[in-house]
Amino acid sequence: MLNIWILGLCLNLITGYFFEHSESFPPKVYTVEIKGMEFLPAQIKVKKGDTIVWINKDIVVHTVTEEKRKAWTSSLIPIGKSWKMVVKESSLYYCTLHPVMKGQIQVQ
């Protein structure tokens, strides 16, 4: 009888954990290209915990910086290189070297 109770408890813990965290499995990786002085796509919809990789395919260096509070920023992203970040919240971002370059992350 005790074995059945322990088995039931284990199943409840496992399935409860799975259903509680099922929205975050598996995290996805999204790509934003930096090309022609633009972030492509300029708007991206992701889930909390997903990763965004910015790839610099332009002819100059760029940065990626959260706009409102400067909560996060990349270092300089050289031509042909990339920078990645795990998303925590929705935010607007821009390139500090070229402030007309803007993008938006929407967390669903």
C-alpha positions as a Markdown table, in Angstrom:
| # | Residue | x | y | z |
|---|---|---|---|---|
| 1 | Met | 0.0 | 0.0 | 0.0 |
| 2 | Leu | 2.8 | 2.4 | 0.9 |
| 3 | Asn | 4.5 | 1.6 | -2.5 |
| 4 | Ile | 1.3 | 2.6 | -4.4 |
| 5 | Trp | 1.1 | 5.9 | -2.4 |
| 6 | Ile | 4.8 | 6.7 | -3.1 |
| 7 | Leu | 4.3 | 5.9 | -6.8 |
| 8 | Gly | 1.2 | 8.1 | -6.9 |
| 9 | Leu | 3.1 | 10.9 | -5.2 |
| 10 | Cys | 6.0 | 10.7 | -7.7 |
| 11 | Leu | 3.6 | 10.7 | -10.7 |
| 12 | Asn | 1.8 | 13.8 | -9.3 |
| 13 | Leu | 5.1 | 15.6 | -8.8 |
| 14 | Ile | 6.4 | 14.7 | -12.3 |
| 15 | Thr | 3.1 | 15.5 | -14.2 |
| 16 | Gly | 2.5 | 18.7 | -12.0 |
| 17 | Tyr | 6.0 | 19.9 | -12.9 |
| 18 | Phe | 5.5 | 19.2 | -16.6 |
| 19 | Phe | 2.2 | 20.9 | -16.9 |
| 20 | Glu | 3.3 | 23.9 | -14.8 |
| 21 | His | 6.4 | 24.4 | -17.0 |
| 22 | Ser | 5.1 | 23.1 | -20.3 |
| 23 | Glu | 4.8 | 26.6 | -21.8 |
| 24 | Ser | 8.6 | 27.1 | -21.4 |
| 25 | Phe | 9.6 | 23.8 | -23.1 |
| 26 | Pro | 11.5 | 23.9 | -25.3 |
| 27 | Pro | 12.8 | 27.5 | -25.5 |
| 28 | Lys | 13.3 | 28.6 | -29.1 |
| 29 | Val | 16.1 | 30.5 | -30.8 |
| 30 | Tyr | 15.2 | 33.4 | -33.1 |
| 31 | Thr | 17.5 | 35.3 | -35.4 |
| 32 | Val | 17.5 | 39.1 | -36.2 |
| 33 | Glu | 19.7 | 40.2 | -39.0 |
| 34 | Ile | 21.4 | 43.5 | -38.9 |
| 35 | Lys | 21.6 | 44.6 | -42.6 |
| 36 | Gly | 21.2 | 47.8 | -44.5 |
| 37 | Met | 21.1 | 49.8 | -41.3 |
| 38 | Glu | 18.0 | 48.0 | -40.1 |
| 39 | Phe | 17.1 | 45.2 | -37.7 |
| 40 | Leu | 15.3 | 42.5 | -39.7 |
| 41 | Pro | 12.7 | 41.8 | -38.5 |
| 42 | Ala | 12.2 | 45.0 | -36.7 |
| 43 | Gln | 9.5 | 43.5 | -34.5 |
| 44 | Ile | 9.7 | 40.0 | -33.1 |
| 45 | Lys | 7.3 | 38.0 | -30.9 |
| 46 | Val | 8.9 | 35.5 | -28.5 |
| 47 | Lys | 8.2 | 33.8 | -25.2 |
| 48 | Lys | 10.0 | 34.5 | -22.0 |
| 49 | Gly | 13.2 | 32.3 | -21.9 |
| 50 | Asp | 13.6 | 32.2 | -25.7 |
| 51 | Thr | 16.9 | 33.4 | -27.2 |
| 52 | Ile | 17.4 | 36.1 | -29.8 |
| 53 | Val | 20.6 | 36.1 | -31.8 |
| 54 | Trp | 21.5 | 39.3 | -33.7 |
| 55 | Ile | 23.8 | 38.7 | -36.6 |
| 56 | Asn | 25.6 | 41.6 | -38.1 |
| 57 | Lys | 25.4 | 41.3 | -41.9 |
| 58 | Asp | 26.0 | 45.0 | -42.5 |
| 59 | Ile | 29.1 | 46.8 | -43.6 |
| 60 | Val | 29.7 | 48.6 | -40.3 |
| 61 | Val | 29.7 | 47.6 | -36.6 |
| 62 | His | 26.5 | 47.9 | -34.5 |
| 63 | Thr | 25.2 | 47.5 | -31.0 |
| 64 | Val | 21.9 | 46.3 | -29.5 |
| 65 | Thr | 20.7 | 48.2 | -26.5 |
| 66 | Glu | 17.5 | 48.3 | -24.5 |
| 67 | Glu | 16.1 | 51.8 | -25.1 |
| 68 | Lys | 14.2 | 53.0 | -22.0 |
| 69 | Arg | 16.4 | 52.1 | -19.1 |
| 70 | Lys | 19.5 | 50.7 | -20.8 |
| 71 | Ala | 18.8 | 47.5 | -18.9 |
| 72 | Trp | 20.9 | 45.4 | -21.3 |
| 73 | Thr | 23.3 | 46.1 | -24.1 |
| 74 | Ser | 25.7 | 44.3 | -26.4 |
| 75 | Ser | 29.2 | 45.2 | -26.9 |
| 76 | Leu | 30.2 | 46.3 | -30.4 |
| 77 | Ile | 29.0 | 43.6 | -32.8 |
| 78 | Pro | 31.7 | 43.4 | -35.6 |
| 79 | Ile | 30.9 | 42.7 | -39.2 |
| 80 | Gly | 30.0 | 39.0 | -39.6 |
| 81 | Lys | 29.7 | 38.4 | -35.8 |
| 82 | Ser | 26.7 | 37.9 | -33.6 |
| 83 | Trp | 25.4 | 38.6 | -30.1 |
| 84 | Lys | 22.7 | 36.7 | -28.2 |
| 85 | Met | 20.4 | 37.2 | -25.3 |
| 86 | Val | 17.8 | 35.2 | -23.4 |
| 87 | Val | 14.6 | 37.3 | -23.3 |
| 88 | Lys | 13.1 | 38.2 | -20.0 |
| 89 | Glu | 10.6 | 40.9 | -20.9 |
| 90 | Ser | 9.2 | 43.0 | -23.8 |
| 91 | Ser | 11.4 | 45.9 | -24.8 |
| 92 | Leu | 12.3 | 48.4 | -27.4 |
| 93 | Tyr | 15.9 | 48.5 | -28.5 |
| 94 | Tyr | 18.2 | 50.5 | -30.8 |
| 95 | Cys | 21.8 | 50.7 | -32.0 |
| 96 | Thr | 23.7 | 53.2 | -29.9 |
| 97 | Leu | 26.0 | 54.0 | -32.8 |
| 98 | His | 23.0 | 54.6 | -35.2 |
| 99 | Pro | 20.0 | 55.7 | -33.1 |
| 100 | Val | 17.6 | 55.6 | -36.1 |
| 101 | Met | 18.0 | 51.8 | -36.0 |
| 102 | Lys | 15.2 | 50.5 | -33.8 |
| 103 | Gly | 13.6 | 47.2 | -33.0 |
| 104 | Gln | 11.0 | 45.8 | -30.7 |
| 105 | Ile | 10.7 | 42.5 | -28.7 |
| 106 | Gln | 7.2 | 41.4 | -27.7 |
| 107 | Val | 6.9 | 38.7 | -25.1 |
| 108 | Gln | 3.7 | 36.7 | -25.5 |
